[in-house]
Amino acid sequence: MIKLYGAAASPFVRKAMAALALKQIEYEHIPSMPFSGDEELARVSPLQKVPALVDGDLNIADSKVICRYLEDAYPEVPVYPTNPKDRARADWLEEYGGTVLAESAAAIFFHRFMVPNVFKRPVDEEAVSKIIDEKLPPLLDYVEAQVPADGFVFGDLTIADVALASPFVNAGYAQYSIDADKWPNMAGLVERVKAHEAIAPLLAAERAALGG
Ligand SMILES: N[C@@H](CCC(=O)N[C@@H](CS)C(=O)NCC(=O)O)C(=O)O
């Protein structure tokens, strides 16, 4: 059976879990925390990041690599568009979600959740305000024009939608939500992804893992 290594509330692990859930692939989740000196994680993930995946004799890491492998190896339920232009755009939106959005929105989670609860240090609210007031608005202006007012970017839910919404799930754990008056499409997309039948159970499980 496939093994997926990772901490459940990571936006990157969530993306891999979403692909597995959408494709209805059974797997074993091995909870693994980066920075913890976990030897098994170091063995399966040379960069010591999560997620990593083992499928028989295959061992890979990185959520994009994992999602592409799953799409190729388990094509019955696609999680990317098949039209080349749509696929390229989905890849780009996934990249955007996994880089600048993840760095900014998930940083709010890092500052307000991880720092006090895991690293036992005080929250730097000045740093959080800078992210919310300066870093995020231009990024949200861009994605607002990329996503629809209803439904998902390519009709059915794809990994592009998950990658765009996922950092804001983390930011939501840290009392941040997108201002729906300024960015209604993105605020709506995050809620639609969270409510999707394949995603909602993942989020319920990670909330339980986070103790809430
Ligand atoms: N590009 C990677 C990023 C993975 C990543 O940065 N994961 C974080 C957790 S959210 C991590 O493992 N950080 C540990 C580190 O940077 O050493 C992917 O898509 O999987």
The ligand as a Gaussian input file, in Angstrom:
#p B3LYP/6-31G(d) Opt

LIG

0 1
 N        8.128000      22.205000      -2.709000
 C        7.844000      21.328000      -1.607000
 C        7.726000      22.137000      -0.330000
 C        7.546000      21.246000       0.885000
 C        7.736000      22.021000       2.169000
 O        8.352000      23.087000       2.210000
 N        7.185000      21.451000       3.252000
 C        7.407000      22.069000       4.552000
 C        6.238000      21.793000       5.484000
 S        4.808000      22.761000       5.053000
 C        8.627000      21.422000       5.159000
 O        8.757000      20.224000       5.127000
 N        9.510000      22.246000       5.714000
 C       10.713000      21.754000       6.341000
 C       11.952000      22.435000       5.840000
 O       11.850000      23.380000       5.040000
 O       13.024000      21.988000       6.245000
 C        6.561000      20.545000      -1.916000
 O        5.763000      20.989000      -2.731000
 O        6.393000      19.453000      -1.343000

